[in-house]
Amino acid sequence: MSLRNCVRCGRLYAPQRQEKICPICFREEESRYEDVVEYLRDHPGASHAEVAHAVGVEEQTIYRFIEEGRLEVGGASYALHRCQRCGCTLQAGRHCAACQEELARELRGAVQALSLRTENRIATEDTKNKVFSRSIRK
């Protein structure tokens, strides 16, 4: 079992998956998220700054929820959230659909190239270890 320090509070904890924060900070984060969602239900179209002030969270926390795809933005704040690759406006996430597809295509190409290189290396190693009958003299 491996132990890590929480990136937020520094506490030592045993991660269950790949999380970077301890269970205590995770519960606090989920509580903040629920508060933001509840405020947005009661005040649809509220700006990032208004939500942050009313709920008592930093605007960066709200931006992180949007980037994680947990919140969608609309109205006046819509223009504030942009694709990290091409800069077009978004409602949720880090990349627009076109950039997501392009990134996926590039990733598939890289995986395919890596797999071909691995296959060629294995074939070359197999050939090196074989002795062909022509090379054996009587």
DAURSUL-V459532 format. One record per residue. N is the residue number from 1. PSI is psi in whole degrees, 0 to 359 (* if undefined). D_CENTER is the distance of its C-alpha to the mean C-alpha in Angstrom with 1 decimal. Layout:
n,psi,d_center
N,PSI,D_CENTER
N,PSI,D_CENTER
This chain:
n,psi,d_center
1,130,24.8
2,153,22.7
3,151,22.4
4,162,20.0
5,137,20.5
6,134,18.4
7,343,16.7
8,307,18.2
9,345,21.7
10,357,22.3
11,150,23.6
12,134,23.7
13,162,22.1
14,108,21.5
15,140,17.9
16,326,17.9
17,232,14.5
18,18,11.8
19,151,12.0
20,355,12.8
21,154,15.2
22,164,18.5
23,327,19.7
24,313,21.8
25,325,19.1
26,315,16.9
27,319,20.0
28,318,20.6
29,316,17.1
30,324,17.8
31,317,21.2
32,317,20.1
33,314,17.8
34,320,20.9
35,318,23.1
36,314,21.1
37,316,21.1
38,317,24.8
39,318,25.7
40,330,24.1
41,319,26.1
42,334,29.2
43,70,28.6
44,142,26.8
45,6,26.1
46,147,26.0
47,165,24.5
48,314,21.7
49,319,24.5
50,315,26.6
51,314,24.1
52,316,23.2
53,315,26.9
54,322,28.0
55,335,25.5
56,32,25.5
57,163,21.9
58,151,20.6
59,326,19.4
60,326,16.3
61,318,15.5
62,318,16.0
63,321,13.9
64,319,10.9
65,322,11.7
66,314,11.9
67,326,8.6
68,351,7.1
69,13,9.7
70,338,12.1
71,149,14.7
72,145,16.3
73,157,18.6
74,180,22.0
75,217,25.3
76,330,25.9
77,352,22.4
78,319,21.0
79,348,21.8
80,340,20.0
81,120,16.4
82,156,15.8
83,134,13.6
84,348,12.3
85,309,13.9
86,344,17.2
87,1,17.8
88,159,18.8
89,146,18.6
90,161,16.0
91,334,16.3
92,159,12.7
93,187,9.1
94,333,8.4
95,149,10.5
96,169,13.8
97,319,14.9
98,316,16.9
99,323,14.3
100,316,11.9
101,317,15.1
102,318,16.1
103,319,12.9
104,319,13.4
105,317,17.1
106,320,16.7
107,317,14.6
108,319,17.4
109,318,20.0
110,319,18.7
111,318,18.7
112,316,22.2
113,318,23.5
114,320,22.5
115,321,24.1
116,318,27.3
117,318,27.6
118,316,27.4
119,318,30.0
120,320,32.2
121,316,32.1
122,317,33.1
123,320,35.9
124,318,37.2
125,321,37.3
126,319,39.2
127,322,41.7
128,327,42.4
129,355,43.4
130,146,45.8
131,125,49.4
132,148,50.9
133,330,54.6
134,331,55.6
135,352,54.8
136,128,57.1
137,145,60.7
138,*,63.6
